[in-house]
């Protein structure tokens, strides 16, 4: 059990030779933004948590993705957890704001294991400035001429198994597939949002009295796209300062650090450099900020 998820991630990831971009934004601090992808995480901590995230991808590239997130969760009673997930994402001519309400239920398996089951009810406000395609010289399908902004409801599920030293998470935050724009061969057309499935696992190794190694991995599966794999290692020096690195298979390499400003207040920064040949000739750096307040 200790290394099951990490081994599975490496084995499955090694079968994939190419990685393509995901429709939903991803975060280098994915281990600390779990509410976004797994509603079962809501209320799994001892107290209330507020997490803020900001990601600027491929800085200097016009129309590159910009994402902001705000997450809040808290336990209610002994077995119930509630949370709110808010994500604003802007990419090229697209802009969407996604709001989710999280509910989780705690099941005590035994003295060592606790299982959380979660449901996410969400709604997404999606808009696209199709007239902007003319500026960029991109063709468009005729169905986009009358494209209107839209609000679509959705639902997601998740499970989160926790041990004192490690955890396993499996989730699908959006089960429904509403309409959105897609691009192929220089033309934009109306397509479907794709279902994302996340498998995550992590283990904390105790290397010394005040030194721990937090190892984690995440697999993202999107229909009709290759599997994406993230592997992350973070050194924790006495719960006051952390630094580490993350590798996204064939896509990017990241460095990160986090400070514990005070009891319950944490901030972090990550710098990511892309590895793909299609973008490494431009300013391919991405920047990510993270803040968490535990109450």
URGI-V239024 format. One record per backbone hydrogen bond with DSSP energy under -0.5 kcal/mol. NH is the residue of the N-H (numbers start at 1). CO is the residue of the C=O. If there is no record, write none. Layout:
{{NH | CO} {NH | CO}}
//
This chain:
{{4 | 1} {7 | 3} {8 | 4} {9 | 5} {10 | 6} {11 | 7} {12 | 8} {13 | 9} {14 | 10} {15 | 11} {15 | 12} {16 | 13} {30 | 27} {30 | 28} {32 | 29} {33 | 30} {36 | 33} {37 | 33} {37 | 34} {38 | 34} {41 | 38} {42 | 39} {44 | 41} {49 | 73} {50 | 293} {51 | 71} {52 | 291} {53 | 69} {54 | 289} {55 | 67} {56 | 287} {57 | 55} {57 | 65} {59 | 285} {61 | 58} {62 | 60} {64 | 61} {66 | 90} {67 | 55} {68 | 88} {69 | 53} {70 | 86} {71 | 51} {72 | 84} {73 | 49} {74 | 82} {76 | 80} {80 | 76} {81 | 104} {82 | 74} {83 | 102} {84 | 72} {85 | 100} {86 | 70} {87 | 98} {88 | 68} {89 | 96} {90 | 66} {91 | 94} {92 | 63} {94 | 91} {95 | 127} {96 | 89} {97 | 125} {98 | 87} {99 | 123} {100 | 85} {101 | 121} {102 | 83} {102 | 100} {103 | 119} {104 | 81} {105 | 117} {106 | 79} {107 | 115} {109 | 107} {109 | 113} {110 | 113} {114 | 162} {115 | 107} {116 | 160} {117 | 105} {118 | 158} {119 | 103} {120 | 156} {121 | 101} {122 | 154} {123 | 99} {124 | 152} {125 | 97} {126 | 124} {126 | 150} {127 | 95} {129 | 93} {130 | 128} {132 | 129} {133 | 130} {134 | 131} {135 | 131} {136 | 132} {137 | 134} {138 | 133} {139 | 186} {141 | 188} {144 | 141} {145 | 142} {147 | 144} {150 | 126} {152 | 124} {154 | 122} {156 | 120} {157 | 172} {158 | 118} {159 | 170} {160 | 116} {161 | 168} {162 | 114} {162 | 160} {163 | 166} {167 | 202} {168 | 161} {169 | 200} {170 | 159} {171 | 198} {172 | 157} {175 | 155} {180 | 191} {182 | 189} {184 | 187} {187 | 184} {188 | 139} {189 | 182} {191 | 180} {193 | 178} {197 | 221} {198 | 171} {199 | 219} {200 | 169} {201 | 217} {202 | 167} {203 | 215} {204 | 165} {205 | 203} {205 | 213} {207 | 205} {207 | 211} {208 | 211} {211 | 208} {212 | 236} {213 | 205} {214 | 212} {214 | 234} {215 | 203} {215 | 213} {216 | 232} {217 | 201} {218 | 230} {219 | 199} {220 | 228} {221 | 197} {221 | 219} {222 | 220} {223 | 195} {225 | 222} {228 | 220} {230 | 218} {231 | 247} {232 | 216} {233 | 245} {234 | 214} {235 | 243} {236 | 212} {236 | 234} {237 | 235} {237 | 241} {238 | 210} {238 | 236} {240 | 237} {241 | 237} {242 | 258} {243 | 235} {244 | 256} {245 | 233} {246 | 254} {247 | 231} {248 | 252} {249 | 229} {249 | 247} {251 | 248} {252 | 248} {253 | 273} {254 | 246} {255 | 271} {256 | 244} {257 | 269} {258 | 242} {259 | 267} {260 | 240} {261 | 259} {261 | 265} {262 | 265} {265 | 262} {266 | 292} {267 | 259} {268 | 290} {269 | 257} {270 | 288} {271 | 255} {272 | 286} {273 | 253} {274 | 284} {275 | 251} {276 | 251} {279 | 276} {280 | 276} {282 | 279} {284 | 282} {286 | 272} {287 | 56} {288 | 270} {289 | 54} {290 | 268} {291 | 52} {292 | 266} {293 | 50} {294 | 264} {295 | 48}}
//
